[in-house]
Amino acid sequence: QYLSDHYVENASFLRMDNITAGYTFTNLFEDQVKSLRVSATVQNAFVITEYSGLDPEVFGGIDNNVYPRPRTFILGLSLNF
């Protein structure tokens, strides 16, 4: 059954895998804090596709994915005194 072209589907996709944004504040709290850096990162931000499966990025040609890739949010904070 796996060798039939009945199961073949167009899996073209556009994926934004990592997005990072940050900003550095300087001379905060009357020179007690020299700098403060705030950053945010999103992994697996979005996928644009018409593929009906969970993930169009298939290795080996057979989609056996049971779970989708997770979307991860990371918040960073760095203080310099």
mmCIF file of the N, C-alpha and C atoms, coordinates in Angstrom:
data_MODEL
# 
_entry.id   MODEL 
# 
loop_
_atom_site.group_PDB 
_atom_site.id 
_atom_site.type_symbol 
_atom_site.label_atom_id 
_atom_site.label_alt_id 
_atom_site.label_comp_id 
_atom_site.label_asym_id 
_atom_site.label_entity_id 
_atom_site.label_seq_id 
_atom_site.pdbx_PDB_ins_code 
_atom_site.Cartn_x 
_atom_site.Cartn_y 
_atom_site.Cartn_z 
_atom_site.occupancy 
_atom_site.B_iso_or_equiv 
_atom_site.pdbx_formal_charge 
_atom_site.auth_seq_id 
_atom_site.auth_comp_id 
_atom_site.auth_asym_id 
_atom_site.auth_atom_id 
_atom_site.pdbx_PDB_model_num 
ATOM 1   N N  . GLN A 1 1  ? 0.811  -1.198 0.000  1.00 0.00 ? 1  GLN A N  1 
ATOM 2   C CA . GLN A 1 1  ? 0.000  0.000  0.000  1.00 0.00 ? 1  GLN A CA 1 
ATOM 3   C C  . GLN A 1 1  ? 0.855  1.265  0.000  1.00 0.00 ? 1  GLN A C  1 
ATOM 4   N N  . TYR A 1 2  ? 2.023  1.239  0.609  1.00 0.00 ? 2  TYR A N  1 
ATOM 5   C CA . TYR A 1 2  ? 2.864  2.430  0.693  1.00 0.00 ? 2  TYR A CA 1 
ATOM 6   C C  . TYR A 1 2  ? 3.479  2.801  -0.653 1.00 0.00 ? 2  TYR A C  1 
ATOM 7   N N  . LEU A 1 3  ? 3.515  1.869  -1.623 1.00 0.00 ? 3  LEU A N  1 
ATOM 8   C CA . LEU A 1 3  ? 4.130  2.148  -2.907 1.00 0.00 ? 3  LEU A CA 1 
ATOM 9   C C  . LEU A 1 3  ? 3.145  2.746  -3.910 1.00 0.00 ? 3  LEU A C  1 
ATOM 10  N N  . SER A 1 4  ? 1.905  2.917  -3.545 1.00 0.00 ? 4  SER A N  1 
ATOM 11  C CA . SER A 1 4  ? 0.890  3.481  -4.426 1.00 0.00 ? 4  SER A CA 1 
ATOM 12  C C  . SER A 1 4  ? 1.029  4.998  -4.484 1.00 0.00 ? 4  SER A C  1 
ATOM 13  N N  . ASP A 1 5  ? 0.777  5.593  -5.662 1.00 0.00 ? 5  ASP A N  1 
ATOM 14  C CA . ASP A 1 5  ? 0.818  7.046  -5.771 1.00 0.00 ? 5  ASP A CA 1 
ATOM 15  C C  . ASP A 1 5  ? -0.473 7.691  -5.265 1.00 0.00 ? 5  ASP A C  1 
ATOM 16  N N  . HIS A 1 6  ? -1.412 6.884  -4.812 1.00 0.00 ? 6  HIS A N  1 
ATOM 17  C CA . HIS A 1 6  ? -2.648 7.408  -4.228 1.00 0.00 ? 6  HIS A CA 1 
ATOM 18  C C  . HIS A 1 6  ? -2.363 8.233  -2.972 1.00 0.00 ? 6  HIS A C  1 
ATOM 19  N N  . TYR A 1 7  ? -1.304 7.876  -2.257 1.00 0.00 ? 7  TYR A N  1 
ATOM 20  C CA . TYR A 1 7  ? -0.958 8.541  -1.005 1.00 0.00 ? 7  TYR A CA 1 
ATOM 21  C C  . TYR A 1 7  ? 0.003  9.701  -1.186 1.00 0.00 ? 7  TYR A C  1 
ATOM 22  N N  . VAL A 1 8  ? 0.450  9.990  -2.398 1.00 0.00 ? 8  VAL A N  1 
ATOM 23  C CA . VAL A 1 8  ? 1.397  11.069 -2.651 1.00 0.00 ? 8  VAL A CA 1 
ATOM 24  C C  . VAL A 1 8  ? 0.647  12.401 -2.633 1.00 0.00 ? 8  VAL A C  1 
ATOM 25  N N  . GLU A 1 9  ? 1.235  13.375 -1.944 1.00 0.00 ? 9  GLU A N  1 
ATOM 26  C CA . GLU A 1 9  ? 0.591  14.676 -1.774 1.00 0.00 ? 9  GLU A CA 1 
ATOM 27  C C  . GLU A 1 9  ? 1.642  15.777 -1.894 1.00 0.00 ? 9  GLU A C  1 
ATOM 28  N N  . ASN A 1 10 ? 1.259  16.930 -2.415 1.00 0.00 ? 10 ASN A N  1 
ATOM 29  C CA . ASN A 1 10 ? 2.164  18.074 -2.497 1.00 0.00 ? 10 ASN A CA 1 
ATOM 30  C C  . ASN A 1 10 ? 2.426  18.581 -1.085 1.00 0.00 ? 10 ASN A C  1 
ATOM 31  N N  . ALA A 1 11 ? 3.688  18.581 -0.683 1.00 0.00 ? 11 ALA A N  1 
ATOM 32  C CA . ALA A 1 11 ? 4.048  18.996 0.669  1.00 0.00 ? 11 ALA A CA 1 
ATOM 33  C C  . ALA A 1 11 ? 4.889  20.262 0.647  1.00 0.00 ? 11 ALA A C  1 
ATOM 34  N N  . SER A 1 12 ? 4.658  21.153 -0.302 1.00 0.00 ? 12 SER A N  1 
ATOM 35  C CA . SER A 1 12 ? 5.371  22.431 -0.335 1.00 0.00 ? 12 SER A CA 1 
ATOM 36  C C  . SER A 1 12 ? 4.995  23.237 0.900  1.00 0.00 ? 12 SER A C  1 
ATOM 37  N N  . PHE A 1 13 ? 5.990  23.915 1.496  1.00 0.00 ? 13 PHE A N  1 
ATOM 38  C CA . PHE A 1 13 ? 5.703  24.665 2.715  1.00 0.00 ? 13 PHE A CA 1 
ATOM 39  C C  . PHE A 1 13 ? 6.684  25.809 2.898  1.00 0.00 ? 13 PHE A C  1 
ATOM 40  N N  . LEU A 1 14 ? 6.281  26.765 3.706  1.00 0.00 ? 14 LEU A N  1 
ATOM 41  C CA . LEU A 1 14 ? 7.134  27.865 4.155  1.00 0.00 ? 14 LEU A CA 1 
ATOM 42  C C  . LEU A 1 14 ? 7.088  27.840 5.675  1.00 0.00 ? 14 LEU A C  1 
ATOM 43  N N  . ARG A 1 15 ? 8.259  27.728 6.302  1.00 0.00 ? 15 ARG A N  1 
ATOM 44  C CA . ARG A 1 15 ? 8.320  27.604 7.757  1.00 0.00 ? 15 ARG A CA 1 
ATOM 45  C C  . ARG A 1 15 ? 9.202  28.713 8.337  1.00 0.00 ? 15 ARG A C  1 
ATOM 46  N N  . MET A 1 16 ? 8.719  29.361 9.385  1.00 0.00 ? 16 MET A N  1 
ATOM 47  C CA . MET A 1 16 ? 9.543  30.286 10.165 1.00 0.00 ? 16 MET A CA 1 
ATOM 48  C C  . MET A 1 16 ? 9.930  29.507 11.421 1.00 0.00 ? 16 MET A C  1 
ATOM 49  N N  . ASP A 1 17 ? 11.191 29.071 11.463 1.00 0.00 ? 17 ASP A N  1 
ATOM 50  C CA . ASP A 1 17 ? 11.619 28.173 12.526 1.00 0.00 ? 17 ASP A CA 1 
ATOM 51  C C  . ASP A 1 17 ? 12.050 28.921 13.783 1.00 0.00 ? 17 ASP A C  1 
ATOM 52  N N  . ASN A 1 18 ? 12.769 30.020 13.652 1.00 0.00 ? 18 ASN A N  1 
ATOM 53  C CA . ASN A 1 18 ? 13.245 30.777 14.817 1.00 0.00 ? 18 ASN A CA 1 
ATOM 54  C C  . ASN A 1 18 ? 13.075 32.266 14.582 1.00 0.00 ? 18 ASN A C  1 
ATOM 55  N N  . ILE A 1 19 ? 12.507 32.947 15.566 1.00 0.00 ? 19 ILE A N  1 
ATOM 56  C CA . ILE A 1 19 ? 12.416 34.408 15.565 1.00 0.00 ? 19 ILE A CA 1 
ATOM 57  C C  . ILE A 1 19 ? 12.952 34.884 16.911 1.00 0.00 ? 19 ILE A C  1 
ATOM 58  N N  . THR A 1 20 ? 13.880 35.838 16.880 1.00 0.00 ? 20 THR A N  1 
ATOM 59  C CA . THR A 1 20 ? 14.428 36.401 18.108 1.00 0.00 ? 20 THR A CA 1 
ATOM 60  C C  . THR A 1 20 ? 14.386 37.919 18.015 1.00 0.00 ? 20 THR A C  1 
ATOM 61  N N  . ALA A 1 21 ? 13.927 38.544 19.081 1.00 0.00 ? 21 ALA A N  1 
ATOM 62  C CA . ALA A 1 21 ? 13.918 40.003 19.162 1.00 0.00 ? 21 ALA A CA 1 
ATOM 63  C C  . ALA A 1 21 ? 14.404 40.404 20.549 1.00 0.00 ? 21 ALA A C  1 
ATOM 64  N N  . GLY A 1 22 ? 15.151 41.489 20.616 1.00 0.00 ? 22 GLY A N  1 
ATOM 65  C CA . GLY A 1 22 ? 15.666 41.946 21.901 1.00 0.00 ? 22 GLY A CA 1 
ATOM 66  C C  . GLY A 1 22 ? 15.910 43.433 21.902 1.00 0.00 ? 22 GLY A C  1 
ATOM 67  N N  . TYR A 1 23 ? 15.994 43.983 23.104 1.00 0.00 ? 23 TYR A N  1 
ATOM 68  C CA . TYR A 1 23 ? 16.272 45.403 23.251 1.00 0.00 ? 23 TYR A CA 1 
ATOM 69  C C  . TYR A 1 23 ? 17.122 45.599 24.505 1.00 0.00 ? 23 TYR A C  1 
ATOM 70  N N  . THR A 1 24 ? 18.068 46.542 24.444 1.00 0.00 ? 24 THR A N  1 
ATOM 71  C CA . THR A 1 24 ? 18.942 46.844 25.571 1.00 0.00 ? 24 THR A CA 1 
ATOM 72  C C  . THR A 1 24 ? 18.641 48.240 26.097 1.00 0.00 ? 24 THR A C  1 
ATOM 73  N N  . PHE A 1 25 ? 18.333 48.326 27.371 1.00 0.00 ? 25 PHE A N  1 
ATOM 74  C CA . PHE A 1 25 ? 18.135 49.597 28.075 1.00 0.00 ? 25 PHE A CA 1 
ATOM 75  C C  . PHE A 1 25 ? 19.421 49.929 28.811 1.00 0.00 ? 25 PHE A C  1 
ATOM 76  N N  . THR A 1 26 ? 19.839 51.206 28.793 1.00 0.00 ? 26 THR A N  1 
ATOM 77  C CA . THR A 1 26 ? 21.071 51.604 29.479 1.00 0.00 ? 26 THR A CA 1 
ATOM 78  C C  . THR A 1 26 ? 20.769 52.666 30.535 1.00 0.00 ? 26 THR A C  1 
ATOM 79  N N  . ASN A 1 27 ? 21.637 52.701 31.559 1.00 0.00 ? 27 ASN A N  1 
ATOM 80  C CA . ASN A 1 27 ? 21.575 53.683 32.652 1.00 0.00 ? 27 ASN A CA 1 
ATOM 81  C C  . ASN A 1 27 ? 20.191 53.760 33.309 1.00 0.00 ? 27 ASN A C  1 
ATOM 82  N N  . LEU A 1 28 ? 19.761 52.649 33.851 1.00 0.00 ? 28 LEU A N  1 
ATOM 83  C CA . LEU A 1 28 ? 18.477 52.589 34.536 1.00 0.00 ? 28 LEU A CA 1 
ATOM 84  C C  . LEU A 1 28 ? 18.647 52.800 36.031 1.00 0.00 ? 28 LEU A C  1 
ATOM 85  N N  . PHE A 1 29 ? 17.620 53.283 36.673 1.00 0.00 ? 29 PHE A N  1 
ATOM 86  C CA . PHE A 1 29 ? 17.560 53.439 38.136 1.00 0.00 ? 29 PHE A CA 1 
ATOM 87  C C  . PHE A 1 29 ? 18.733 54.246 38.676 1.00 0.00 ? 29 PHE A C  1 
ATOM 88  N N  . GLU A 1 30 ? 18.984 55.390 38.064 1.00 0.00 ? 30 GLU A N  1 
ATOM 89  C CA . GLU A 1 30 ? 20.002 56.353 38.518 1.00 0.00 ? 30 GLU A CA 1 
ATOM 90  C C  . GLU A 1 30 ? 21.372 55.701 38.682 1.00 0.00 ? 30 GLU A C  1 
ATOM 91  N N  . ASP A 1 31 ? 21.832 55.041 37.626 1.00 0.00 ? 31 ASP A N  1 
ATOM 92  C CA . ASP A 1 31 ? 23.169 54.447 37.532 1.00 0.00 ? 31 ASP A CA 1 
ATOM 93  C C  . ASP A 1 31 ? 23.387 53.249 38.452 1.00 0.00 ? 31 ASP A C  1 
ATOM 94  N N  . GLN A 1 32 ? 22.350 52.677 39.035 1.00 0.00 ? 32 GLN A N  1 
ATOM 95  C CA . GLN A 1 32 ? 22.516 51.447 39.816 1.00 0.00 ? 32 GLN A CA 1 
ATOM 96  C C  . GLN A 1 32 ? 22.622 50.228 38.893 1.00 0.00 ? 32 GLN A C  1 
ATOM 97  N N  . VAL A 1 33 ? 21.913 50.268 37.789 1.00 0.00 ? 33 VAL A N  1 
ATOM 98  C CA . VAL A 1 33 ? 21.964 49.194 36.800 1.00 0.00 ? 33 VAL A CA 1 
ATOM 99  C C  . VAL A 1 33 ? 22.541 49.789 35.511 1.00 0.00 ? 33 VAL A C  1 
ATOM 100 N N  . LYS A 1 34 ? 23.692 49.272 35.060 1.00 0.00 ? 34 LYS A N  1 
ATOM 101 C CA . LYS A 1 34 ? 24.329 49.807 33.857 1.00 0.00 ? 34 LYS A CA 1 
ATOM 102 C C  . LYS A 1 34 ? 23.531 49.488 32.607 1.00 0.00 ? 34 LYS A C  1 
ATOM 103 N N  . SER A 1 35 ? 23.051 48.252 32.493 1.00 0.00 ? 35 SER A N  1 
ATOM 104 C CA . SER A 1 35 ? 22.247 47.892 31.330 1.00 0.00 ? 35 SER A CA 1 
ATOM 105 C C  . SER A 1 35 ? 21.304 46.740 31.667 1.00 0.00 ? 35 SER A C  1 
ATOM 106 N N  . LEU A 1 36 ? 20.213 46.715 30.950 1.00 0.00 ? 36 LEU A N  1 
ATOM 107 C CA . LEU A 1 36 ? 19.203 45.669 31.069 1.00 0.00 ? 36 LEU A CA 1 
ATOM 108 C C  . LEU A 1 36 ? 18.839 45.236 29.662 1.00 0.00 ? 36 LEU A C  1 
ATOM 109 N N  . ARG A 1 37 ? 18.982 43.953 29.388 1.00 0.00 ? 37 ARG A N  1 
ATOM 110 C CA . ARG A 1 37 ? 18.634 43.420 28.067 1.00 0.00 ? 37 ARG A CA 1 
ATOM 111 C C  . ARG A 1 37 ? 17.461 42.468 28.211 1.00 0.00 ? 37 ARG A C  1 
ATOM 112 N N  . VAL A 1 38 ? 16.421 42.712 27.413 1.00 0.00 ? 38 VAL A N  1 
ATOM 113 C CA . VAL A 1 38 ? 15.228 41.873 27.376 1.00 0.00 ? 38 VAL A CA 1 
ATOM 114 C C  . VAL A 1 38 ? 15.154 41.261 25.983 1.00 0.00 ? 38 VAL A C  1 
ATOM 115 N N  . SER A 1 39 ? 14.955 39.954 25.918 1.00 0.00 ? 39 SER A N  1 
ATOM 116 C CA . SER A 1 39 ? 14.861 39.288 24.619 1.00 0.00 ? 39 SER A CA 1 
ATOM 117 C C  . SER A 1 39 ? 13.763 38.238 24.657 1.00 0.00 ? 39 SER A C  1 
ATOM 118 N N  . ALA A 1 40 ? 13.217 37.956 23.488 1.00 0.00 ? 40 ALA A N  1 
ATOM 119 C CA . ALA A 1 40 ? 12.184 36.930 23.344 1.00 0.00 ? 40 ALA A CA 1 
ATOM 120 C C  . ALA A 1 40 ? 12.483 36.119 22.094 1.00 0.00 ? 40 ALA A C  1 
ATOM 121 N N  . THR A 1 41 ? 12.274 34.810 22.179 1.00 0.00 ? 41 THR A N  1 
ATOM 122 C CA . THR A 1 41 ? 12.504 33.897 21.072 1.00 0.00 ? 41 THR A CA 1 
ATOM 123 C C  . THR A 1 41 ? 11.305 32.980 20.915 1.00 0.00 ? 41 THR A C  1 
ATOM 124 N N  . VAL A 1 42 ? 10.926 32.733 19.670 1.00 0.00 ? 42 VAL A N  1 
ATOM 125 C CA . VAL A 1 42 ? 9.873  31.765 19.363 1.00 0.00 ? 42 VAL A CA 1 
ATOM 126 C C  . VAL A 1 42 ? 10.466 30.736 18.416 1.00 0.00 ? 42 VAL A C  1 
ATOM 127 N N  . GLN A 1 43 ? 10.372 29.465 18.786 1.00 0.00 ? 43 GLN A N  1 
ATOM 128 C CA . GLN A 1 43 ? 10.803 28.380 17.918 1.00 0.00 ? 43 GLN A CA 1 
ATOM 129 C C  . GLN A 1 43 ? 9.573  27.720 17.306 1.00 0.00 ? 43 GLN A C  1 
ATOM 130 N N  . ASN A 1 44 ? 9.655  27.360 16.024 1.00 0.00 ? 44 ASN A N  1 
ATOM 131 C CA . ASN A 1 44 ? 8.540  26.807 15.257 1.00 0.00 ? 44 ASN A CA 1 
ATOM 132 C C  . ASN A 1 44 ? 7.369  27.781 15.264 1.00 0.00 ? 44 ASN A C  1 
ATOM 133 N N  . ALA A 1 45 ? 7.630  29.002 14.837 1.00 0.00 ? 45 ALA A N  1 
ATOM 134 C CA . ALA A 1 45 ? 6.637  30.078 14.900 1.00 0.00 ? 45 ALA A CA 1 
ATOM 135 C C  . ALA A 1 45 ? 5.416  29.796 14.031 1.00 0.00 ? 45 ALA A C  1 
ATOM 136 N N  . PHE A 1 46 ? 5.622  29.442 12.747 1.00 0.00 ? 46 PHE A N  1 
ATOM 137 C CA . PHE A 1 46 ? 4.481  29.126 11.907 1.00 0.00 ? 46 PHE A CA 1 
ATOM 138 C C  . PHE A 1 46 ? 4.906  28.303 10.706 1.00 0.00 ? 46 PHE A C  1 
ATOM 139 N N  . VAL A 1 47 ? 3.929  27.626 10.101 1.00 0.00 ? 47 VAL A N  1 
ATOM 140 C CA . VAL A 1 47 ? 4.110  26.852 8.871  1.00 0.00 ? 47 VAL A CA 1 
ATOM 141 C C  . VAL A 1 47 ? 2.952  27.186 7.951  1.00 0.00 ? 47 VAL A C  1 
ATOM 142 N N  . ILE A 1 48 ? 3.273  27.592 6.719  1.00 0.00 ? 48 ILE A N  1 
ATOM 143 C CA . ILE A 1 48 ? 2.246  27.865 5.722  1.00 0.00 ? 48 ILE A CA 1 
ATOM 144 C C  . ILE A 1 48 ? 2.302  26.727 4.701  1.00 0.00 ? 48 ILE A C  1 
ATOM 145 N N  . THR A 1 49 ? 1.216  25.946 4.605  1.00 0.00 ? 49 THR A N  1 
ATOM 146 C CA . THR A 1 49 ? 1.170  24.810 3.698  1.00 0.00 ? 49 THR A CA 1 
ATOM 147 C C  . THR A 1 49 ? -0.272 24.380 3.463  1.00 0.00 ? 49 THR A C  1 
ATOM 148 N N  . GLU A 1 50 ? -0.478 23.639 2.405  1.00 0.00 ? 50 GLU A N  1 
ATOM 149 C CA . GLU A 1 50 ? -1.770 23.009 2.161  1.00 0.00 ? 50 GLU A CA 1 
ATOM 150 C C  . GLU A 1 50 ? -1.712 21.511 2.448  1.00 0.00 ? 50 GLU A C  1 
ATOM 151 N N  . TYR A 1 51 ? -0.606 21.051 3.023  1.00 0.00 ? 51 TYR A N  1 
ATOM 152 C CA . TYR A 1 51 ? -0.422 19.639 3.363  1.00 0.00 ? 51 TYR A CA 1 
ATOM 153 C C  . TYR A 1 51 ? -1.410 19.244 4.452  1.00 0.00 ? 51 TYR A C  1 
ATOM 154 N N  . SER A 1 52 ? -2.041 18.084 4.300  1.00 0.00 ? 52 SER A N  1 
ATOM 155 C CA . SER A 1 52 ? -3.085 17.678 5.245  1.00 0.00 ? 52 SER A CA 1 
ATOM 156 C C  . SER A 1 52 ? -2.537 16.972 6.483  1.00 0.00 ? 52 SER A C  1 
ATOM 157 N N  . GLY A 1 53 ? -1.258 16.592 6.479  1.00 0.00 ? 53 GLY A N  1 
ATOM 158 C CA . GLY A 1 53 ? -0.670 15.913 7.633  1.00 0.00 ? 53 GLY A CA 1 
ATOM 159 C C  . GLY A 1 53 ? -0.249 16.895 8.709  1.00 0.00 ? 53 GLY A C  1 
ATOM 160 N N  . LEU A 1 54 ? 0.412  16.364 9.739  1.00 0.00 ? 54 LEU A N  1 
ATOM 161 C CA . LEU A 1 54 ? 0.833  17.212 10.853 1.00 0.00 ? 54 LEU A CA 1 
ATOM 162 C C  . LEU A 1 54 ? 2.033  18.088 10.507 1.00 0.00 ? 54 LEU A C  1 
ATOM 163 N N  . ASP A 1 55 ? 3.007  17.533 9.802  1.00 0.00 ? 55 ASP A N  1 
ATOM 164 C CA . ASP A 1 55 ? 4.232  18.268 9.499  1.00 0.00 ? 55 ASP A CA 1 
ATOM 165 C C  . ASP A 1 55 ? 4.679  17.930 8.081  1.00 0.00 ? 55 ASP A C  1 
ATOM 166 N N  . PRO A 1 56 ? 4.778  18.919 7.185  1.00 0.00 ? 56 PRO A N  1 
ATOM 167 C CA . PRO A 1 56 ? 5.172  18.616 5.813  1.00 0.00 ? 56 PRO A CA 1 
ATOM 168 C C  . PRO A 1 56 ? 6.652  18.261 5.666  1.00 0.00 ? 56 PRO A C  1 
ATOM 169 N N  . GLU A 1 57 ? 7.452  18.495 6.691  1.00 0.00 ? 57 GLU A N  1 
ATOM 170 C CA . GLU A 1 57 ? 8.880  18.180 6.641  1.00 0.00 ? 57 GLU A CA 1 
ATOM 171 C C  . GLU A 1 57 ? 9.068  16.720 7.058  1.00 0.00 ? 57 GLU A C  1 
ATOM 172 N N  . VAL A 1 58 ? 8.943  15.818 6.077  1.00 0.00 ? 58 VAL A N  1 
ATOM 173 C CA . VAL A 1 58 ? 8.964  14.377 6.314  1.00 0.00 ? 58 VAL A CA 1 
ATOM 174 C C  . VAL A 1 58 ? 10.295 13.818 5.833  1.00 0.00 ? 58 VAL A C  1 
ATOM 175 N N  . PHE A 1 59 ? 10.914 12.981 6.645  1.00 0.00 ? 59 PHE A N  1 
ATOM 176 C CA . PHE A 1 59 ? 12.162 12.323 6.265  1.00 0.00 ? 59 PHE A CA 1 
ATOM 177 C C  . PHE A 1 59 ? 11.844 10.900 5.847  1.00 0.00 ? 59 PHE A C  1 
ATOM 178 N N  . GLY A 1 60 ? 12.334 10.488 4.704  1.00 0.00 ? 60 GLY A N  1 
ATOM 179 C CA . GLY A 1 60 ? 12.113 9.135  4.230  1.00 0.00 ? 60 GLY A CA 1 
ATOM 180 C C  . GLY A 1 60 ? 10.879 8.975  3.369  1.00 0.00 ? 60 GLY A C  1 
ATOM 181 N N  . GLY A 1 61 ? 10.086 10.017 3.189  1.00 0.00 ? 61 GLY A N  1 
ATOM 182 C CA . GLY A 1 61 ? 8.950  9.960  2.295  1.00 0.00 ? 61 GLY A CA 1 
ATOM 183 C C  . GLY A 1 61 ? 7.658  9.445  2.882  1.00 0.00 ? 61 GLY A C  1 
ATOM 184 N N  . ILE A 1 62 ? 7.664  8.942  4.114  1.00 0.00 ? 62 ILE A N  1 
ATOM 185 C CA . ILE A 1 62 ? 6.444  8.410  4.724  1.00 0.00 ? 62 ILE A CA 1 
ATOM 186 C C  . ILE A 1 62 ? 6.165  9.208  5.984  1.00 0.00 ? 62 ILE A C  1 
ATOM 187 N N  . ASP A 1 63 ? 4.975  9.765  6.079  1.00 0.00 ? 63 ASP A N  1 
ATOM 188 C CA . ASP A 1 63 ? 4.588  10.586 7.227  1.00 0.00 ? 63 ASP A CA 1 
ATOM 189 C C  . ASP A 1 63 ? 4.032  9.695  8.332  1.00 0.00 ? 63 ASP A C  1 
ATOM 190 N N  . ASN A 1 64 ? 4.866  9.387  9.301  1.00 0.00 ? 64 ASN A N  1 
ATOM 191 C CA . ASN A 1 64 ? 4.447  8.568  10.442 1.00 0.00 ? 64 ASN A CA 1 
ATOM 192 C C  . ASN A 1 64 ? 4.366  9.395  11.723 1.00 0.00 ? 64 ASN A C  1 
ATOM 193 N N  . ASN A 1 65 ? 4.271  10.724 11.606 1.00 0.00 ? 65 ASN A N  1 
ATOM 194 C CA . ASN A 1 65 ? 4.233  11.579 12.791 1.00 0.00 ? 65 ASN A CA 1 
ATOM 195 C C  . ASN A 1 65 ? 2.951  11.362 13.570 1.00 0.00 ? 65 ASN A C  1 
ATOM 196 N N  . VAL A 1 66 ? 3.092  11.198 14.861 1.00 0.00 ? 66 VAL A N  1 
ATOM 197 C CA . VAL A 1 66 ? 1.939  11.060 15.738 1.00 0.00 ? 66 VAL A CA 1 
ATOM 198 C C  . VAL A 1 66 ? 1.667  12.388 16.428 1.00 0.00 ? 66 VAL A C  1 
ATOM 199 N N  . TYR A 1 67 ? 2.745  13.137 16.733 1.00 0.00 ? 67 TYR A N  1 
ATOM 200 C CA . TYR A 1 67 ? 2.624  14.405 17.439 1.00 0.00 ? 67 TYR A CA 1 
ATOM 201 C C  . TYR A 1 67 ? 3.205  15.533 16.588 1.00 0.00 ? 67 TYR A C  1 
ATOM 202 N N  . PRO A 1 68 ? 2.600  16.701 16.595 1.00 0.00 ? 68 PRO A N  1 
ATOM 203 C CA . PRO A 1 68 ? 3.188  17.840 15.864 1.00 0.00 ? 68 PRO A CA 1 
ATOM 204 C C  . PRO A 1 68 ? 4.398  18.401 16.616 1.00 0.00 ? 68 PRO A C  1 
ATOM 205 N N  . ARG A 1 69 ? 5.238  19.153 15.903 1.00 0.00 ? 69 ARG A N  1 
ATOM 206 C CA . ARG A 1 69 ? 6.373  19.808 16.563 1.00 0.00 ? 69 ARG A CA 1 
ATOM 207 C C  . ARG A 1 69 ? 5.847  20.888 17.499 1.00 0.00 ? 69 ARG A C  1 
ATOM 208 N N  . PRO A 1 70 ? 6.391  21.010 18.703 1.00 0.00 ? 70 PRO A N  1 
ATOM 209 C CA . PRO A 1 70 ? 5.880  22.013 19.644 1.00 0.00 ? 70 PRO A CA 1 
ATOM 210 C C  . PRO A 1 70 ? 6.340  23.421 19.286 1.00 0.00 ? 70 PRO A C  1 
ATOM 211 N N  . ARG A 1 71 ? 5.550  24.398 19.643 1.00 0.00 ? 71 ARG A N  1 
ATOM 212 C CA . ARG A 1 71 ? 5.918  25.806 19.529 1.00 0.00 ? 71 ARG A CA 1 
ATOM 213 C C  . ARG A 1 71 ? 6.463  26.217 20.895 1.00 0.00 ? 71 ARG A C  1 
ATOM 214 N N  . THR A 1 72 ? 7.683  26.756 20.927 1.00 0.00 ? 72 THR A N  1 
ATOM 215 C CA . THR A 1 72 ? 8.366  27.069 22.174 1.00 0.00 ? 72 THR A CA 1 
ATOM 216 C C  . THR A 1 72 ? 8.597  28.566 22.278 1.00 0.00 ? 72 THR A C  1 
ATOM 217 N N  . PHE A 1 73 ? 8.272  29.135 23.441 1.00 0.00 ? 73 PHE A N  1 
ATOM 218 C CA . PHE A 1 73 ? 8.501  30.544 23.729 1.00 0.00 ? 73 PHE A CA 1 
ATOM 219 C C  . PHE A 1 73 ? 9.566  30.663 24.797 1.00 0.00 ? 73 PHE A C  1 
ATOM 220 N N  . ILE A 1 74 ? 10.551 31.537 24.567 1.00 0.00 ? 74 ILE A N  1 
ATOM 221 C CA . ILE A 1 74 ? 11.646 31.748 25.518 1.00 0.00 ? 74 ILE A CA 1 
ATOM 222 C C  . ILE A 1 74 ? 11.769 33.241 25.774 1.00 0.00 ? 74 ILE A C  1 
ATOM 223 N N  . LEU A 1 75 ? 11.813 33.613 27.051 1.00 0.00 ? 75 LEU A N  1 
ATOM 224 C CA . LEU A 1 75 ? 11.986 35.003 27.453 1.00 0.00 ? 75 LEU A CA 1 
ATOM 225 C C  . LEU A 1 75 ? 13.314 35.115 28.185 1.00 0.00 ? 75 LEU A C  1 
ATOM 226 N N  . GLY A 1 76 ? 14.135 36.096 27.770 1.00 0.00 ? 76 GLY A N  1 
ATOM 227 C CA . GLY A 1 76 ? 15.455 36.278 28.382 1.00 0.00 ? 76 GLY A CA 1 
ATOM 228 C C  . GLY A 1 76 ? 15.575 37.646 29.049 1.00 0.00 ? 76 GLY A C  1 
ATOM 229 N N  . LEU A 1 77 ? 16.334 37.675 30.135 1.00 0.00 ? 77 LEU A N  1 
ATOM 230 C CA . LEU A 1 77 ? 16.562 38.916 30.878 1.00 0.00 ? 77 LEU A CA 1 
ATOM 231 C C  . LEU A 1 77 ? 18.008 38.902 31.357 1.00 0.00 ? 77 LEU A C  1 
ATOM 232 N N  . SER A 1 78 ? 18.725 39.979 31.084 1.00 0.00 ? 78 SER A N  1 
ATOM 233 C CA . SER A 1 78 ? 20.127 40.074 31.481 1.00 0.00 ? 78 SER A CA 1 
ATOM 234 C C  . SER A 1 78 ? 20.360 41.446 32.114 1.00 0.00 ? 78 SER A C  1 
ATOM 235 N N  . LEU A 1 79 ? 20.911 41.427 33.334 1.00 0.00 ? 79 LEU A N  1 
ATOM 236 C CA . LEU A 1 79 ? 21.220 42.664 34.074 1.00 0.00 ? 79 LEU A CA 1 
ATOM 237 C C  . LEU A 1 79 ? 22.719 42.825 34.234 1.00 0.00 ? 79 LEU A C  1 
ATOM 238 N N  . ASN A 1 80 ? 23.224 44.025 34.022 1.00 0.00 ? 80 ASN A N  1 
ATOM 239 C CA . ASN A 1 80 ? 24.626 44.347 34.294 1.00 0.00 ? 80 ASN A CA 1 
ATOM 240 C C  . ASN A 1 80 ? 24.666 45.463 35.340 1.00 0.00 ? 80 ASN A C  1 
ATOM 241 N N  . PHE A 1 81 ? 25.358 45.199 36.461 1.00 0.00 ? 81 PHE A N  1 
ATOM 242 C CA . PHE A 1 81 ? 25.455 46.176 37.549 1.00 0.00 ? 81 PHE A CA 1 
ATOM 243 C C  . PHE A 1 81 ? 26.740 46.938 37.494 1.00 0.00 ? 81 PHE A C  1 
# 
